[in-house]
Amino acid sequence: MTSSDALWDLPAPAPPKRAAAKRPASRKGQPKPAEHDPVARIVVDVPLAHLDRTFDYQVPDKLDADAVPGCRVRVRFAGQLVDGFLIERASTTDHKGRLAFLERVTSPEPVLSPELHDVARRVADRYGGTLMDVLRLAIPPRHAKAESEPPREPAKVTEAPSSQAWQRYQFGESFTGALRAGKQAHAVWQALPGEDWPARLAELAGLAAASGRGAVLVVPDHRDLTRVHEACVRVAGAGAVVALSADTGPAERYRRWLAVSRGSVPIVVGTRAAMFAPVADPGLFVVWDDGDDLHVDPHMPYPQVRDVLALRAHAQGASFVAGGFARTAEAQLLVETRWAHPVAGSRDELRKAAPRVTPVGEDFDVARDEAARVARLPSVAFEAARQAFTAGAPVLVQVPRRGYVPALACAQCRAPAHCRRCAGPLGLPGGAGADVAHAPNCRWCGTPEAHFRCPACGSARLRAVVVGAKRTAEEMGRAFPGVPVRTSGAREVLASVPARPALVVSTPGAEPVAEGGYGAALLLDGWALLGRQDLRAAEETLRRWMTAAALVRPSSAGGRVIVGAEAPLAPVQALVRWDPAWHAERELSERRELGFPPVVRMASVEGTPEAVAALLAEAGLPGSAEILGPVPLTEPDEEGRSERERVLIRVPRGEARALAACLGAAQATRAARKETATVRIQLDPLALI
């Protein structure tokens, strides 16, 4: 009893009923705080940027054993039950008021390790996002049944694989030696044509695993994932390798992720979902074909695999490899800044492995060549295809567009043909046979246009702007009777084709692997790739060409590559000489003069004109920031105003963190004010035009 209570020895009169209602509630039944470290710092899963921090809660004594750092919890936040992650336990708090208790521990499994939390925080700061945005990408949804299963036995790789094949590359032996010794090394690997690159990556992963460290290998799509996974299994065994991909079911995906998180599997292979794989003691991070747009996650904060893995390698003291047949400007920047070293084959090795490349001009050569009237191919392409068929090898035909005739234009004035109903582009659907005629239809609304009339010149004739894969397959079938024609594209992507005569018509990125290599590759409509309104058009075109040409046999075995583009163009010259490093160096130099990424850091801000202007006014951008725009993204209304517009912000690379911090703080301020108009912020956007 306190001293104040002691003054009232005599019984007091009964208080009125209203006073009785104001008595403090009894504490009976309320939870008791844990004896040790009763404060839990929680990051809550709420989509508000201004709440991107930890909040303190009390740990009840009954949850003391389960509330471990990294576990999933449920807490009451702003009157609602929300999910969260327990970051750490503490004995004190800076909060002045009474702390609420944890509602429950969803799972005692520590899915958020300190290393993963640190990486997620770094990625969020780099891209101007929130920690929970990154954790949604890094940690898959919980599956209770998979979590209750007993953990795998830890797999160990005791024998290091042979690295003799890396002696073909300059600095290849020293790089593999660093991996074998557990040292840190960074490399940009330019694979030789015809290289069994899945086997080479598996050897690197095996070297890292044999030294007692983990490895993460990220590839663009499921076909590459299958090849690399099989190669790693041959090197390290099935128990030491796991494949992570968003295509697997929720139970199997979580089961495999838990095996990695618990340290049972040292080698992880996957698509972009695997870039945050929590492998124990990572020693190697690899990204294959880093220029592929599949390596950019379409969800906030839009991280890129190459940048995330490079950040993890730097923070965790691991080795890093960016590999591919071509080289991006971003990879070239890593080489020029000496953060990474080039690993490429010598000119002698290149001459032994590369096919013979012959450029042909699209319009001039096709117009004067009689053979081109059959299937849009000059005589040199027919000759290369016939030689391949004679040698018993298939021929790869790369077409930039899928469909039949995906784009039409007026035959007289060359104006694009549009639908009279919705102004969408007109295309020609494929028929069931070569003799079936179809009217063009709209690719947006599907309305047929049987009586086209050009609004510019009045002509009723149409011409094909670009020919799709289906139409090309028909033309090739007529040009080479008796040769089977196979297509690989959006609906059906072939993994491989046998080593016998066949025409394989493919869109870029869907080229199947041929047993023993293709006898020839015909790269058609190069102007359609080079003429795209894109900053990366030349780089992307060369990457697609080299990926296809690398599947062809070497010139000593009769391998030929016919590219449909003018010879003086820089991408064509890089392909002829098989020198992507020269092209990447030239591309980076031009971007440095013009102030384009990756020499500078850019951010894209999209939204309504009012919202974009308000965000820029209060963002507090660095003094070196240069604002480009605004540019309308939608058609203007009757008053000449656009519903959405975009602004680009450009800063030197030294101001990259400051730019991300300013934009992130501006988004947090808007969220705190409960602004209704959304603004989309993306750093390092792929599309700048």
Stockholm file with secondary structure:
# STOCKHOLM 1.0

chainA/1-689         MTSSDALWDLPAPAPPKRAAAKRPASRKGQPKPAEHDPVARIVVDVPLAHLDRTFDYQVPDKLDADAVPGCRVRVRFAGQLVDGFLIERASTTDHKGRLAFLERVTSPEPVLSPELHDVARRVADRYGGTLMDVLRLAIPPRHAKAESEPPREPAKVTEAPSSQAWQRYQFGESFTGALRAGKQAHAVWQALPGEDWPARLAELAGLAAASGRGAVLVVPDHRDLTRVHEACVRVAGAGAVVALSADTGPAERYRRWLAVSRGSVPIVVGTRAAMFAPVADPGLFVVWDDGDDLHVDPHMPYPQVRDVLALRAHAQGASFVAGGFARTAEAQLLVETRWAHPVAGSRDELRKAAPRVTPVGEDFDVARDEAARVARLPSVAFEAARQAFTAGAPVLVQVPRRGYVPALACAQCRAPAHCRRCAGPLGLPGGAGADVAHAPNCRWCGTPEAHFRCPACGSARLRAVVVGAKRTAEEMGRAFPGVPVRTSGAREVLASVPARPALVVSTPGAEPVAEGGYGAALLLDGWALLGRQDLRAAEETLRRWMTAAALVRPSSAGGRVIVGAEAPLAPVQALVRWDPAWHAERELSERRELGFPPVVRMASVEGTPEAVAALLAEAGLPGSAEILGPVPLTEPDEEGRSERERVLIRVPRGEARALAACLGAAQATRAARKETATVRIQLDPLALI
#=GR chainA/1-689 SS CCHHHHTCCSCCCCCCHHHHHTSCCCCTTCCCBCSSCCEEEEEECCSCGGGCSCEEEECBGGGTTTCCTTCEEEEEETTEEEEEEEEEEESCCCCCSCCCBCCEEEECCCCSCHHHHHHHHHHHHHHTCCHHHHHHHHSCCCCHHHHHSCCCCCCCCCSCCCCGGGGGBTTHHHHHHHHHTTCCCEEEEECCTTCCHHHHHHHHHHHHHHTTCEEEEECSSHHHHHHHHHHHHHHHCGGGEEEECTTSCHHHHHHHHHHHHTTCCSEEEESGGGTTCCCSSEEEEEEESTTCGGGBCSSTTCCBHHHHHHHHHHHHTCEEEEEESSCCHHHHHHHHTTSSEEEEBCHHHHHHHCCEEEEECHHHHHHHCTTHHHHSCCHHHHHHHHHHHHTTCCEEEECSSCSSBCEEEETTTCCBCBCTTTCCBEEBCCCSSTTCCCCCEETTTCCBCSSCCCTTTCCCCEEEEECCHHHHHHHHHHHSTTSCEEEESSSCCCSEECSSSCEEEECTTCCCEETTCBSEEEECCHHHHHTSSCTTHHHHHHHHHHHHHTTBCCGGGTCEEEEESCTTSHHHHHHHHTCHHHHHHHHHHHHHHHTCTTTEEEEEEEECHHHHHHHHHHSCCCTTCEEEEEEESSCCCTTSCCSCEEEEEEEEGGGHHHHHHHHHHHHHHHHHTTCCSCEEEEESCSCCC
#=GC SS_cons         CCHHHHTCCSCCCCCCHHHHHTSCCCCTTCCCBCSSCCEEEEEECCSCGGGCSCEEEECBGGGTTTCCTTCEEEEEETTEEEEEEEEEEESCCCCCSCCCBCCEEEECCCCSCHHHHHHHHHHHHHHTCCHHHHHHHHSCCCCHHHHHSCCCCCCCCCSCCCCGGGGGBTTHHHHHHHHHTTCCCEEEEECCTTCCHHHHHHHHHHHHHHTTCEEEEECSSHHHHHHHHHHHHHHHCGGGEEEECTTSCHHHHHHHHHHHHTTCCSEEEESGGGTTCCCSSEEEEEEESTTCGGGBCSSTTCCBHHHHHHHHHHHHTCEEEEEESSCCHHHHHHHHTTSSEEEEBCHHHHHHHCCEEEEECHHHHHHHCTTHHHHSCCHHHHHHHHHHHHTTCCEEEECSSCSSBCEEEETTTCCBCBCTTTCCBEEBCCCSSTTCCCCCEETTTCCBCSSCCCTTTCCCCEEEEECCHHHHHHHHHHHSTTSCEEEESSSCCCSEECSSSCEEEECTTCCCEETTCBSEEEECCHHHHHTSSCTTHHHHHHHHHHHHHTTBCCGGGTCEEEEESCTTSHHHHHHHHTCHHHHHHHHHHHHHHHTCTTTEEEEEEEECHHHHHHHHHHSCCCTTCEEEEEEESSCCCTTSCCSCEEEEEEEEGGGHHHHHHHHHHHHHHHHHTTCCSCEEEEESCSCCC
//
